[in-house]
Amino acid sequence: GDFNAGKASLSKLPADLQTDRDRAVAWVRYAADGRVTGTGNDAPARWPDDAVLEVVLAAGNVRLAAVDLPPMPANRLRQAARYALEDQMAAGADEAAIAVAPTGRPTIAAIASRALIDGIAAHDRRIGRIIPESALAPRNPGWTWCMSGAGDGFVRRHDGSAFAVGTARDDDLPPELQAALAQARRAGAAPDVMHASMKAGPDQLAQWSQATGVTFVAAPQWRWDDTPAATFATVPDFLAADAASKSAPGDAHPLRLFRPAIVLAALALALHTGASLAQWAWLG
C-alpha cells in the first residue's frame, strides 16, 4: 500500500543485461521519506512492479573525477567536463559516457563505458536514473576506502574523486590501492589519513599504516543503501546527461514529470573476470 505508479524502486542488476536475465540480484525499495520498505534477491522478471527503477552502478564500472571549472550554466557543464577530461580517457571520447553532479565545486564528473550505460538503459523502459555507487560514499579528510556492493572496493578522495580497487588478500592491501598511494607519494599528494570503512582490527590498521606511511583509521562500515535519501539527488546521473543532450533547454525528463517522489532502487553490477579486465583497460 506504500507504492503507486508515481513511486519508484531500486534493484541490483546483472552486468550483462541483455543475456544474463536469470541471475538473481538484490534490490532495495524506499518510501518517499527515505525509509527502506522492502528488500529482495530476484531475477529481473520478479523485480518490484513499480513505475520507475533507479540504478546504482557499481564502483568498479565508474571513475569519478574532480574538475575545477568556472561558473557556467548547468546545460554547458557536462560538455565542459568532457573537454577537460578528454586527455585522461584511454578510449576515444565518443566511447565514454560522462555525467556531472548538479551542484558543488569542484565539479564531480562520472566516467563510464557508453556501451554499458546504453545497455542498462535499454534493458527496461522503467529505468529513470543511472548513478555511480562511489558518488554516494562519504567524503572525509584524506581518503576513504569502502567496500562496494559488488564485492570489491573503491576509494573516495576528499575532493570527491574516486577510483576502484580490488579486495585485500592475505592482509595485503589491494595492488590498485598500493599503486595509487605510491603515485600520490611521488607527486607529493599522499593523504594524511586513510579511513577504512570495513572490518579491520587495530593490528591490521597498524600494519597497513607502517607499510604505507599513511595513517589508517577505522571508520563506520558503509553500504550504499544506508545513504540518506537527499544525497541521491546530488550525484551525477548518466540518463540526465543523455536527456539534456537530446532535449531542448528547459525540457524535463519525462520520468521526472511523472513521479512525485524519489523512491530509489540500487544496482551493484558484478562483472565476470573477463569483463572486469576489459573495463579496467578501458578506464585506463
Legacy VTK file of the C-alpha trace (Angstrom):
# vtk DataFile Version 3.0
C-alpha trace
ASCII
DATASET POLYDATA
POINTS 284 float
0.000 0.000 0.000
3.033 2.307 0.237
3.635 2.418 -3.519
1.767 3.516 -6.606
2.526 4.461 -10.204
4.225 7.617 -9.056
6.743 5.829 -6.861
9.933 4.034 -7.816
12.026 1.102 -6.681
15.744 0.397 -6.967
17.226 -3.013 -7.759
20.622 -4.522 -8.326
21.035 -5.650 -11.929
23.477 -8.055 -13.612
26.244 -6.579 -15.726
25.141 -8.296 -18.941
21.566 -7.082 -19.016
20.873 -8.440 -22.493
21.929 -12.060 -21.984
22.025 -12.779 -18.237
18.371 -12.261 -17.365
18.088 -15.170 -14.942
20.715 -14.099 -12.408
19.180 -13.351 -9.012
20.341 -9.992 -7.712
19.467 -7.936 -4.679
17.144 -4.944 -4.717
16.072 -2.363 -2.152
12.872 -0.366 -2.109
12.494 3.040 -0.468
9.496 5.080 0.576
9.286 8.776 -0.313
10.676 9.731 3.099
13.769 7.530 2.606
12.661 4.564 4.726
13.611 1.123 3.416
10.292 -0.683 2.955
11.362 -3.803 1.106
14.362 -5.853 0.037
14.767 -8.956 -2.082
17.012 -11.062 -4.262
15.343 -11.855 -7.561
15.850 -12.262 -11.280
14.716 -9.256 -13.355
11.363 -10.851 -14.164
10.498 -10.755 -10.454
11.679 -7.262 -9.597
9.152 -4.972 -7.876
6.437 -3.892 -10.282
6.910 -0.131 -9.860
6.808 2.652 -12.414
10.432 3.735 -12.160
13.702 1.940 -11.465
16.822 3.844 -10.455
20.137 2.104 -10.940
23.250 2.493 -8.804
26.181 1.483 -10.986
28.836 -0.474 -9.077
32.019 1.441 -8.326
34.131 -0.942 -10.416
32.412 0.363 -13.559
32.903 4.080 -12.910
35.675 6.579 -12.264
34.891 9.870 -10.528
36.981 12.921 -11.372
37.023 16.300 -9.632
37.173 19.008 -12.315
37.793 22.667 -11.493
35.522 24.545 -13.884
34.481 28.202 -13.830
30.854 29.052 -13.088
28.648 28.346 -16.099
25.059 27.374 -16.959
24.145 23.834 -15.949
23.411 22.842 -19.554
27.059 23.551 -20.524
28.695 21.861 -17.550
28.824 18.299 -18.913
30.406 19.306 -22.211
32.981 21.445 -20.410
33.843 18.488 -18.176
34.202 16.249 -21.234
36.718 18.652 -22.794
38.633 18.921 -19.524
38.869 15.138 -19.158
39.472 14.190 -22.783
43.210 13.610 -22.375
42.560 11.316 -19.381
40.421 8.831 -21.303
42.146 5.691 -22.514
39.429 5.126 -25.126
38.034 7.671 -27.558
35.894 10.385 -26.041
32.891 9.198 -28.048
33.069 5.805 -26.298
32.708 7.395 -22.856
29.533 8.338 -21.054
30.018 11.368 -18.793
27.667 12.691 -16.147
28.203 15.607 -13.778
26.874 16.403 -10.331
24.246 19.154 -10.486
25.848 21.270 -7.740
29.103 21.853 -5.891
32.713 22.879 -6.567
34.816 21.305 -7.827
32.519 19.657 -10.340
32.283 15.889 -9.844
32.239 14.089 -13.195
31.456 10.380 -13.535
33.004 8.450 -16.433
31.776 5.039 -17.619
31.557 2.984 -20.785
28.953 4.315 -23.206
28.092 0.742 -24.260
27.418 -0.230 -20.630
25.184 2.778 -19.958
23.247 2.229 -23.187
22.833 -1.462 -22.386
21.392 -0.737 -18.947
19.045 1.945 -20.259
17.772 -0.406 -22.980
17.163 -3.240 -20.545
13.977 -1.868 -19.005
11.960 1.175 -20.061
11.249 1.914 -16.386
14.877 2.843 -15.674
14.846 6.565 -14.936
18.306 7.205 -13.472
21.757 5.588 -13.549
24.024 6.927 -10.799
27.511 5.857 -9.601
27.782 3.960 -6.337
31.040 5.691 -5.408
29.376 9.139 -5.559
27.135 8.094 -2.665
30.081 7.392 -0.348
31.168 9.914 2.303
33.898 12.491 1.691
36.228 12.580 4.679
39.584 14.328 5.141
42.201 12.303 3.289
40.941 9.174 1.530
38.107 6.781 2.412
38.347 3.101 1.460
34.916 1.481 1.095
33.547 -1.911 0.094
31.324 -1.979 -2.983
28.020 -3.806 -3.068
29.539 -5.828 -5.913
32.145 -7.319 -3.538
35.279 -5.385 -4.486
36.246 -1.924 -3.252
36.842 1.713 -4.097
38.493 4.805 -2.649
36.806 8.196 -2.323
39.155 11.154 -2.039
38.422 14.317 -0.085
37.903 16.297 -3.318
35.102 13.915 -4.361
37.027 11.906 -6.953
37.057 8.112 -6.668
38.686 5.044 -8.198
38.030 1.315 -7.976
40.285 -1.180 -6.185
40.190 -4.926 -5.671
39.926 -6.709 -2.357
42.602 -7.183 0.304
44.175 -10.650 0.184
46.195 -12.282 2.962
46.107 -8.992 4.871
47.814 -7.196 1.978
46.325 -4.025 0.544
44.779 -4.330 -2.941
47.503 -3.745 -5.558
45.488 -0.875 -7.090
45.465 0.905 -3.728
49.167 0.311 -3.186
49.912 1.735 -6.643
47.677 4.775 -6.058
49.381 5.560 -2.744
52.839 5.174 -4.296
51.902 7.511 -7.129
50.455 10.040 -4.670
53.671 9.942 -2.632
55.784 10.620 -5.727
53.535 13.575 -6.560
53.694 14.917 -3.006
49.936 14.401 -2.637
49.727 11.367 -0.337
46.779 11.550 2.094
47.499 12.111 5.776
44.839 9.584 6.749
43.009 6.626 5.195
39.553 5.917 6.622
38.991 2.146 6.365
35.233 1.764 6.123
35.234 -2.010 6.628
36.015 -4.720 9.161
39.652 -4.254 10.157
41.163 -4.688 13.589
43.717 -2.394 15.268
46.618 -4.713 14.404
45.648 -4.745 10.737
45.299 -0.971 10.616
48.710 -0.587 12.284
50.288 -2.967 9.755
48.879 -1.020 6.800
49.973 2.257 8.357
53.525 1.010 8.791
53.664 -0.419 5.254
52.447 2.752 3.526
53.412 5.649 5.763
49.746 6.721 5.773
47.717 6.547 8.983
44.881 4.027 8.612
41.950 4.582 10.971
38.727 2.672 11.473
35.570 4.219 10.016
31.921 3.113 10.169
31.176 0.413 7.625
29.429 1.909 4.612
26.749 0.485 2.325
25.073 2.371 -0.489
21.573 1.546 0.813
22.328 3.408 4.068
22.838 6.653 2.130
20.466 9.472 3.183
17.678 9.985 0.654
18.684 13.594 -0.045
22.151 12.512 -1.176
20.782 10.545 -4.127
19.597 13.778 -5.750
23.058 15.410 -5.574
25.110 12.845 -7.536
25.782 12.551 -11.292
23.050 10.870 -13.340
24.049 9.350 -16.688
20.488 9.418 -18.010
20.029 13.080 -17.106
23.123 13.812 -19.172
21.679 11.916 -22.137
18.321 13.649 -21.777
19.983 17.053 -21.697
21.861 16.310 -24.907
18.726 15.136 -26.696
16.239 17.722 -25.425
15.864 21.418 -25.950
16.916 23.596 -22.996
14.237 23.571 -20.334
12.778 20.198 -21.353
12.241 17.926 -18.369
12.980 14.230 -18.301
9.569 12.560 -18.905
10.017 10.246 -15.911
10.575 13.210 -13.628
7.350 14.836 -14.774
5.537 11.681 -13.828
6.803 10.856 -10.367
6.137 12.961 -7.281
8.820 11.433 -5.083
12.184 9.750 -5.385
11.963 6.193 -4.103
15.249 4.704 -5.066
16.491 1.279 -6.009
20.169 0.463 -6.393
22.290 -1.758 -8.549
25.646 -3.215 -7.701
26.735 -4.665 -11.038
29.122 -7.628 -10.784
31.284 -8.218 -13.853
32.696 -11.563 -14.931
36.503 -11.705 -14.799
36.974 -11.055 -18.493
34.578 -8.132 -18.466
36.322 -6.699 -15.410
39.684 -6.764 -17.147
38.229 -5.106 -20.220
36.612 -2.414 -18.075
39.871 -1.724 -16.224
41.688 -1.380 -19.528
39.006 0.963 -20.838
39.022 3.154 -17.728
42.821 3.389 -18.018
LINES 1 285
284 0 1 2 3 4 5 6 7 8 9 10 11 12 13 14 15 16 17 18 19 20 21 22 23 24 25 26 27 28 29 30 31 32 33 34 35 36 37 38 39 40 41 42 43 44 45 46 47 48 49 50 51 52 53 54 55 56 57 58 59 60 61 62 63 64 65 66 67 68 69 70 71 72 73 74 75 76 77 78 79 80 81 82 83 84 85 86 87 88 89 90 91 92 93 94 95 96 97 98 99 100 101 102 103 104 105 106 107 108 109 110 111 112 113 114 115 116 117 118 119 120 121 122 123 124 125 126 127 128 129 130 131 132 133 134 135 136 137 138 139 140 141 142 143 144 145 146 147 148 149 150 151 152 153 154 155 156 157 158 159 160 161 162 163 164 165 166 167 168 169 170 171 172 173 174 175 176 177 178 179 180 181 182 183 184 185 186 187 188 189 190 191 192 193 194 195 196 197 198 199 200 201 202 203 204 205 206 207 208 209 210 211 212 213 214 215 216 217 218 219 220 221 222 223 224 225 226 227 228 229 230 231 232 233 234 235 236 237 238 239 240 241 242 243 244 245 246 247 248 249 250 251 252 253 254 255 256 257 258 259 260 261 262 263 264 265 266 267 268 269 270 271 272 273 274 275 276 277 278 279 280 281 282 283
